[in-house]
C-alpha cells in the first residue's frame, strides 16, 4: 500500500511543523499543513488526503469540531482530533462528529502512529464492507444519480 497522505490542521506553525516531521518520520506523507481555519475546505479539496489530523482550537473563525463536521459532509475520510482539550464539554461536542480518534497533546509518536493505523484500518474495513452493497443511488463528483 502506498504511504498515507495526511492533512494537518493546526494553528500554531511550530506545532504544525513538529507534527509534520513526526508524520514523515513514521513513513507517511504530509498532504498539506493548514494553519488558518478559513483555508481548510479549499486545501482539503485540493490535497485529497487519506486522513486528517485536526486541532480543535484554531484561533479566529470556526473551530476544529465545526470544520470536521464540514469535511465529513464533503467526503468520507478518517479524522483524528489532536488537541490539548480534555474537558467534558469539548469531548461531548467532538463525539457528535464521530471522529476516528482523539489524541491529547503533548502526543507520543507511537500513540499517533497507532491512532492513524487503527483509524485508517477501520475506515478501510467499512469502505470494503459497503462496496459490495447494492444501492439505488450513488454520488459521482458531487452529483447524485438515482436509478429508476
C-alpha positions as CSV (number, residue, x, y, z in Angstrom):
1,X,0.0,0.0,0.0
2,X,1.2,3.5,-0.8
3,X,2.1,5.8,2.0
4,X,-0.9,7.6,3.6
5,X,-1.3,11.3,2.8
6,X,-2.2,13.2,5.9
7,X,-3.7,16.7,6.1
8,X,-2.5,18.6,9.3
9,X,-4.8,21.3,10.6
10,X,-3.0,23.2,13.3
11,X,-3.0,27.0,14.0
12,X,0.4,27.0,15.7
13,X,3.1,26.9,12.9
14,X,5.8,25.4,15.2
15,X,3.5,22.6,16.3
16,X,2.3,22.0,12.7
17,X,5.9,21.6,11.7
18,X,6.6,19.2,14.6
19,X,3.5,17.1,13.7
20,X,4.7,17.1,10.0
21,X,8.2,16.0,11.0
22,X,6.7,13.2,13.1
23,X,4.4,12.1,10.3
24,X,7.3,11.9,7.9
25,X,9.5,10.1,10.4
26,X,6.7,7.5,10.7
27,X,6.8,7.0,6.9
28,X,3.6,8.9,6.0
29,X,3.3,11.8,3.6
30,X,2.1,15.3,4.6
31,X,-0.6,16.2,2.1
32,X,-0.7,19.7,3.4
33,X,-0.5,21.8,6.5
34,X,-3.2,24.4,7.2
35,X,-2.9,27.0,9.9
36,X,-5.9,29.2,9.1
37,X,-9.4,27.8,9.6
38,X,-10.6,29.8,6.5
39,X,-8.3,27.7,4.3
40,X,-9.3,24.2,5.5
41,X,-12.1,23.5,3.0
42,X,-10.1,24.6,-0.1
43,X,-6.9,22.8,1.0
44,X,-8.9,19.6,1.9
45,X,-10.4,19.5,-1.6
46,X,-7.1,20.3,-3.4
47,X,-4.9,17.9,-1.4
48,X,-7.3,14.9,-1.3
49,X,-5.8,13.5,1.9
50,X,-6.3,9.9,3.1
51,X,-6.7,11.1,6.7
52,X,-7.0,14.4,8.6
53,X,-5.3,15.4,11.9
54,X,-7.4,18.3,13.3
55,X,-6.7,20.6,16.2
56,X,-9.8,21.9,17.9
57,X,-8.7,25.5,18.8
58,X,-7.8,27.2,15.5
59,X,-7.9,30.8,16.6
60,X,-10.4,33.0,14.8
61,X,-13.3,31.6,12.8
62,X,-14.7,28.1,13.0
63,X,-13.1,25.6,15.5
64,X,-11.9,22.2,14.6
65,X,-15.1,20.5,15.5
66,X,-17.2,22.6,13.2
67,X,-14.6,22.1,10.4
68,X,-14.6,18.4,11.0
69,X,-18.3,18.2,10.5
70,X,-18.0,20.2,7.3
71,X,-15.2,18.0,5.9
72,X,-17.1,14.8,6.7
73,X,-20.1,16.2,4.8
74,X,-17.9,16.7,1.8
75,X,-16.1,13.4,1.7
76,X,-15.8,10.3,3.9
77,X,-12.3,10.5,5.3
78,X,-10.8,9.3,8.7
79,X,-10.4,12.2,11.1
80,X,-8.4,12.3,14.3
81,X,-8.6,15.2,16.7
82,X,-5.1,16.2,18.0
83,X,-5.7,18.7,20.8
84,X,-5.0,19.9,24.3
85,X,-8.7,20.0,25.3
86,X,-9.8,17.4,27.8
87,X,-12.9,19.0,29.3
88,X,-16.2,17.1,29.1
89,X,-18.0,19.8,27.1
90,X,-15.4,19.7,24.3
91,X,-15.2,15.9,24.2
92,X,-19.1,15.7,24.0
93,X,-19.1,18.2,21.1
94,X,-16.3,16.2,19.4
95,X,-18.2,12.9,19.8
96,X,-21.1,14.3,17.7
97,X,-18.9,14.4,14.6
98,X,-17.8,10.8,15.1
99,X,-14.0,11.2,14.9
100,X,-11.9,8.2,14.3
101,X,-9.6,9.2,17.2
102,X,-8.9,11.8,19.8
103,X,-5.3,12.4,20.9
104,X,-4.4,14.8,23.7
105,X,-1.3,17.0,23.3
106,X,1.5,16.6,24.0
107,X,1.3,13.5,22.0
108,X,3.6,10.5,21.8
109,X,5.0,9.4,18.4
110,X,3.9,5.8,18.9
111,X,0.4,6.9,20.1
112,X,0.0,9.0,17.0
113,X,1.1,6.1,14.7
114,X,-1.3,3.6,16.4
115,X,-4.2,6.1,16.2
116,X,-3.5,6.7,12.5
117,X,-3.2,3.0,11.6
118,X,-6.3,2.0,13.5
119,X,-8.4,4.9,12.1
120,X,-7.4,4.1,8.6
121,X,-7.9,0.4,9.0
122,X,-11.4,0.9,10.4
123,X,-12.2,3.3,7.6
124,X,-10.9,0.8,5.0
125,X,-12.9,-2.1,6.5
126,X,-16.1,-0.1,6.5
127,X,-15.5,1.0,2.9
128,X,-14.9,-2.6,1.8
129,X,-18.0,-3.8,3.6
130,X,-20.2,-1.2,1.8
131,X,-18.5,-1.6,-1.6
132,X,-20.4,-4.8,-2.3
133,X,-23.8,-3.5,-1.3
134,X,-26.4,-2.7,-3.9
135,X,-27.8,0.8,-3.8
136,X,-30.4,2.7,-5.8
137,X,-28.3,5.9,-5.7
138,X,-24.7,6.9,-5.8
139,X,-22.5,10.0,-5.8
140,X,-20.0,11.0,-8.5
141,X,-18.2,14.3,-8.3
142,X,-20.9,15.8,-6.0
143,X,-23.7,14.7,-8.4
144,X,-26.4,12.3,-7.1
145,X,-27.6,9.6,-9.5
146,X,-30.8,7.7,-8.7
147,X,-31.8,4.5,-10.5
148,X,-35.4,4.5,-11.6
